[in-house]
């Protein structure tokens, strides 16, 4: 480091919340197959979306689920490297399907006992019913909220802290990955088409070398 650099104030981001958003190559071929499989599961079990703890979707041996799990694992590796983790992680992927009909939504929540959480979008409606009343409806969106309570209380224009909400409008083929402690909600589906996704948790198999 030069003397000139030493004279400059050192500014670094503290406690960043990293968020991954990626369009998976090959989703055009995979999604119709996943859609057929998930709607079949939904027909057999009306509680498929709410019984997410009853099993692990990725325990099913299906080529498209194996493809998706491999993609998820690569995203986790990319995410870990971006955080500065330079050692191998041992984890399993616990997943479940979401089938959202007209009016379905997910309340504000996070995912305890996991390191990361994510969602892969199989089908996202492109159209919506015109609804009377409120003009701020945002069907199909998913919102994430700043985990630092009241961090925006003294934010000013141009300050990155000013907006406590990060809203995403996903498309079929998109995968999102975020820290499991981050609270999020899914806006109501206002389409007659199904909104179908696969959510998942990244659950670490504990090792002593994970200790800071």
Buried (B, 14 or more C-beta within 10 A) or exposed (E): EEEEEEEEEEEEEEEEEEBBEBEBEEBEEBBEBBBEBBBEBBEEBEEBBEEBEEBBBBEEEBEBBEBBBEBBBEBBEEBBEEEEEEEEBEBBBBBBBBBBEBEBEBEEEBBEEBBBBBBBBBBBBEEBEEEEEEEEEEBBBBBBBBBEEEEBEEEEEEEEEEEBEBEBEBEBBBBBBBBBBBEBBBBBBBBEBBBBBBBBBBBBEEEEEEEE
